[in-house]
Amino acid sequence: MLQRKTVVLSLGDYSYCILPSYIHDFSFSWPALVGVGHLSRNQGFVFTGEESWQRF
């Protein structure tokens, strides 16, 4: 079974972070990623600096 993930890229640091839950449609205003639209309205994520970022 396939599982969707939301991935945030940091092009300046050449790194990425996989969020703990999938958010279909979102708006991004640092440090918050906020779900928008009927599929994502009550979802969101706030970056605190504790996230696990992977280099690419």
C-alpha positions as CSV (number, residue, x, y, z in Angstrom):
1,M,0.0,0.0,0.0
2,L,1.3,3.5,-0.9
3,Q,1.3,6.2,1.7
4,R,1.4,9.9,0.9
5,K,3.9,12.1,2.8
6,T,4.4,15.9,2.9
7,V,8.0,16.8,2.3
8,V,9.4,20.3,2.9
9,L,12.6,21.3,1.0
10,S,15.2,23.8,2.2
11,L,17.0,24.7,-1.0
12,G,19.5,26.9,0.8
13,D,20.6,24.1,3.1
14,Y,20.2,21.3,0.6
15,S,18.0,19.4,3.1
16,Y,14.4,18.1,3.5
17,C,12.0,17.3,6.3
18,I,9.2,14.7,6.1
19,L,6.2,15.9,8.1
20,P,4.5,13.5,10.5
21,S,1.2,13.7,8.6
22,Y,0.1,14.3,5.0
23,I,-1.3,17.7,4.2
24,H,-3.1,17.8,0.8
25,D,-3.1,21.6,0.2
26,F,-1.3,24.2,2.3
27,S,-0.1,27.7,2.7
28,F,3.4,28.4,4.0
29,S,4.4,31.3,6.2
30,W,7.5,30.6,8.3
31,P,7.4,28.9,10.8
32,A,3.9,27.7,10.1
33,L,2.5,25.4,7.4
34,V,-1.3,25.7,7.4
35,G,-3.8,23.4,5.6
36,V,-6.2,25.1,3.2
37,G,-9.1,23.9,1.2
38,H,-11.8,21.4,2.2
39,L,-9.3,18.4,2.4
40,S,-6.8,20.1,4.7
41,R,-8.6,22.8,6.6
42,N,-7.9,21.5,10.1
43,Q,-4.3,20.4,9.5
44,G,-1.0,22.2,10.0
45,F,2.5,22.1,11.2
46,V,4.7,24.6,13.1
47,F,8.5,24.3,12.7
48,T,10.2,24.5,16.1
49,G,13.8,23.6,15.2
50,E,13.4,20.1,16.6
51,E,12.6,18.6,13.2
52,S,14.8,15.9,11.7
53,W,16.3,17.3,8.5
54,Q,18.1,15.1,6.0
55,R,20.8,16.4,3.6
56,F,20.6,15.8,-0.2
